[in-house]
Each structure stands twice: as structure tokens, then as C-alpha cells.
Amino acid sequence: MGLIKKFFEQIIYLLLILILPLLWYINVSTFINYGLFTISFGFLIMLESYLYVKLPLDLIPDWVPIIGLLDDAIAYIIMVIGGWISVIGIITYVISILT
């Protein structure tokens, strides 16, 4: 039973990785303010990286020495970059409101 649950959990993660950018692209036209656009873009990058790390399917399998864990490390770095993009978007949005 646990194996079936894990399988469906992985399928859901994979579908989210594939569908979220499409949904974001469809809804991006509603963002008029550049700050809101940047916040949502950064959040999308963070979410996609998190889902990639949670998904056990990797570009390079983890059992390959050194290089196997490198793609997960890169995903973590991209997640941090996405967070900083969101922070920049928040600052831009607050400045646009104040001016």
C-alpha cells in the first residue's frame, strides 16, 4: 500500500512540475505591476526547484558518485535564487506603491 501511495505522490509531483509553468504563463497577463510579476516568477522558480528535489526522478541518478548529487545541489541553488527574485519583486512592488 505504501508503494502505491509513493507512486501516486511522484506522479503528482511530476504533473505539478509540468503544469505549473503553463498555468503561470496563462495568468501572467493579469499582472500589470512589474513587482507582482517578479514575485510570482520567483515563487514559481522556488516551487519548481522544490518539486524537482522532492521527486526521486533525477536527470543524473543519485547513485552516480559526486555528479549524482550535483543536480540536487543545483536545484537547491536555483531555489535560493528564486527566493531572492521574489524578495526583489517585493521591494520593487513596495517602492512602486510608495512613489
N, C-alpha and C positions, 0 to 999 in steps of 0.2 A: 504493500500500500504506500509506503514511504517513497518507493522508487517512482511510482506513477505520479505522486504529488510533485516530486522533484522535476520530473519530466515536463509536466504542465507548467510549472513555475518557470522553467527555462524557456519554454515556448512563449510564455507571456513576456518575459524579458526581451526575447528576440523580436517579437512583434512591436514592442514599445520602441526599441531601437530603430526599427524600420519606419514606423508610422509617425513618431513624434516630429521629425523634421518636416514631413509633409503637412501635418496639421499646423505647425508653426508658420510655414511658408504661406499657407492659405489665410491665416489670421493676421499676418504681418501688415497687411494693408490697412488694418484698423488702427495701427499705431501711428498717430500723427506726430507725436513728440519723439525726437531722436533719443532722449533719455529712456523713455519706455521701451523703445526698440532695442537699445543696448542692454537694458536689464533683462528683457526676455531672451535675447540672444545668448547672453552669458549664462542664464539659468538653463537654457537648452543644452549648451555645451557641458555644463556640470552634470545635468541629468543623463545625457548620453554617455559620458565617461563613467558615471557611477553604474549605469546598467551594463556597460561593457565589462567592468571589473566584476560585477556580480554574476555575469553569465559565464559559465565554465567553458564555453567555446571560445578559443583564442585564435588569433592569427598564427601565433607561434605557440605550440603546446608547452605547458609549464615544465614538462619533464626534460626538455632540451636544456642542457647546462648553460647558465648565465643568460643566454639570449631568451630563454623561455619566460623568465620573469621580467624581462626588459619591456615587453609590450604592456604589461600591467603597470609598471613604473611610469611609462609614458602616459598611460591613461590617467594615473593619479596627477601627474604634472599638468595635463590638459584640464583636469577637473579644477585645479587651483587657478589656472589661467582663466577659466570660465567664471570662477568666483570673483576674480579681480575685474573682469569685464563688467560683471553685474555691479560691483562697487562703483566703477567709473560711471556706469549708467545712472546709478542712484545719485551720485554727485552732480552729474550733468542735469538730471531732472530737477533736483532741488535748486540748482543755480538758475535754471530756466524759469522756475516758479518765482524765485525771489527777484528776478530782474524784470 
